Amino acid sequence: MNAPLLSVQKLGFYRQDRALLRDLSFALEPGELVGVIGPNGAGKSTLLKLLVDYHQPTEGHISLSDTPLASLSHPERARRISYMAQHSAPSLPFLVRDVIALGAHSRQASQIPSAQVLRNDVAELAEQLELTHLLDRKLTELSGGENQLVQFARILMQQAPLMLLDEPTASLDIGHEAQLMNLLRRHCEHQHSALVAIHNLNIAAVFCDRLLLLDKGRLIASGTPEQVITQANMAQLYQQQVTVSQHPVTGTVTVLPVKQAPIAVPLHVHLIGGAGSTVALARWLLQRGVTVSGGIGHEQDSDTDFWTATGMRHIAVPAFAPIDQDAIDQAQAMVESADLTIVCDFPIGAMNEGNLILAGHAKLLWLLQEDAETAHQRFYSEAQAKDFAQLQQQGVRLTALAAIEQLTGRIGELSA
Ligand SMILES: Nc1ncnc2c1ncn2[C@@H]1O[C@H](COP(=O)(O)OP(=O)(O)OP(=O)(O)O)[C@@H](O)[C@H]1O
């Protein structure tokens, strides 16, 4: 088996007795585009600087196709690795076309093209990145985003098999961000590999094959974007409520921050429902600072997807499986601790009738029902309709609108 293009083993880097990176191991294969994500100060830039030999490791090994990085001469390294730093404040007034062309001079002497070919290559790259109009401008006279695109063009011109890019899209608009990442992707398809430190998790999820998640200098997760960008990892690392869901169009994992409710309201509402019946109410309550739990749902149901995406505490059973006693017992603890349990208007069948038993444990029970018509349509058996009728004795029947009105009043009182 061929050695990986890049192999990092037990890498550690200490400064003034502080571990900036610890016990980091991973490998990169040809053709891979791998993102390095993590909060500010996690160690992403430090990792890239070690990989380009800007810093030397305190412990561990870095090798490129089995050759130790430290044993490579500067020209050999430049042939194998290109590097785009996070901040590159241009200090010399070079022309953009010369800066891009500079990339080619890191190649092996026999690979450096003639002046004419180089001019054409620069022009072609500039066109791909919409930089043609800037070719005769000075680097010192560019905007932050324009400078970033020029540095990226220089990296591509270098044609090194391993590209290290530190926040290459940080100053780019969404159009140029997509353009740069698509171009990078295409280069990776030609047996080049890229390791990209990136904060935009949605872009990382769309373009990267794998992600490495760093925190406080440690690798705490690695795998596909779906394996790494999880509700649990995001909540733990970023200390903010975020939604993690699958984008309906791209199918990739998507992260969005949640607008924080002005204050936490001391009210816990448990929602029972299915077929999307709890979603609008759950969103409404969360936005007002109410603690919301949910269940028992079924995996892949839109309610369960919403509860998972927002990090709501909930109980779910596998799709198409009946609700079992174990799930009822777990959800019972939530229902018993909730100030209010709301059963939304949703169809009851053999798979979810356990929710009727669960609702019986509520301290205070509301049963949402839009009109009498829906009442007899929502049960698949007479026994279920009978169980529901019994719950009606215990709870209050009301429409969703009436429920919102009452909750508005209650939240107002509690927040005053
Ligand atoms: N030269 C240095 N000497 C001492 N500490 C440093 C040095 N460079 C960086 N650090 C520290 O190392 C830690 C990791 O920094 P690094 O720049 O690698 O983080 P990062 O993940 O790239 O962060 P960001 O997302 O903010 O760019 C930080 O706590 C930083 O303050």
PDBQT file of the ligand as one rigid body, heavy atoms in Angstrom, charges set to zero:
ROOT
HETATM    1  N1  LIG A 501       3.483  32.444  18.542  1.00  0.00    +0.000 N 
HETATM    2  C1  LIG A 501       2.682  32.080  19.527  1.00  0.00    +0.000 A 
HETATM    3  N2  LIG A 501       3.108  32.023  20.808  1.00  0.00    +0.000 NA
HETATM    4  C2  LIG A 501       2.308  31.649  21.812  1.00  0.00    +0.000 A 
HETATM    5  N3  LIG A 501       1.017  31.315  21.635  1.00  0.00    +0.000 NA
HETATM    6  C3  LIG A 501       0.523  31.346  20.379  1.00  0.00    +0.000 A 
HETATM    7  C4  LIG A 501       1.318  31.721  19.270  1.00  0.00    +0.000 A 
HETATM    8  N4  LIG A 501       0.542  31.663  18.157  1.00  0.00    +0.000 NA
HETATM    9  C5  LIG A 501      -0.683  31.277  18.556  1.00  0.00    +0.000 A 
HETATM   10  N5  LIG A 501      -0.690  31.090  19.884  1.00  0.00    +0.000 N 
HETATM   11  C6  LIG A 501      -1.836  30.615  20.685  1.00  0.00    +0.000 C 
HETATM   12  O1  LIG A 501      -2.087  29.288  20.271  1.00  0.00    +0.000 OA
HETATM   13  C7  LIG A 501      -3.478  29.016  20.309  1.00  0.00    +0.000 C 
HETATM   14  C8  LIG A 501      -3.905  28.498  18.946  1.00  0.00    +0.000 C 
HETATM   15  O2  LIG A 501      -3.795  29.568  18.012  1.00  0.00    +0.000 OA
HETATM   16  P1  LIG A 501      -4.178  29.375  16.488  1.00  0.00    +0.000 P 
HETATM   17  O3  LIG A 501      -3.859  30.643  15.768  1.00  0.00    +0.000 OA
HETATM   18  O4  LIG A 501      -3.541  28.146  15.986  1.00  0.00    +0.000 OA
HETATM   19  O5  LIG A 501      -5.751  29.137  16.607  1.00  0.00    +0.000 OA
HETATM   20  P2  LIG A 501      -6.848  29.043  15.455  1.00  0.00    +0.000 P 
HETATM   21  O6  LIG A 501      -7.620  27.811  15.718  1.00  0.00    +0.000 OA
HETATM   22  O7  LIG A 501      -6.229  29.194  14.124  1.00  0.00    +0.000 OA
HETATM   23  O8  LIG A 501      -7.731  30.298  15.821  1.00  0.00    +0.000 OA
HETATM   24  P3  LIG A 501      -8.593  31.324  14.903  1.00  0.00    +0.000 P 
HETATM   25  O9  LIG A 501      -9.809  30.559  14.487  1.00  0.00    +0.000 OA
HETATM   26  O10 LIG A 501      -8.934  32.399  15.888  1.00  0.00    +0.000 OA
HETATM   27  O11 LIG A 501      -7.747  31.792  13.773  1.00  0.00    +0.000 OA
HETATM   28  C9  LIG A 501      -4.156  30.305  20.727  1.00  0.00    +0.000 C 
HETATM   29  O12 LIG A 501      -4.443  30.222  22.098  1.00  0.00    +0.000 OA
HETATM   30  C10 LIG A 501      -3.109  31.364  20.442  1.00  0.00    +0.000 C 
HETATM   31  O13 LIG A 501      -3.249  32.447  21.346  1.00  0.00    +0.000 OA
ENDROOT
TORSDOF 0
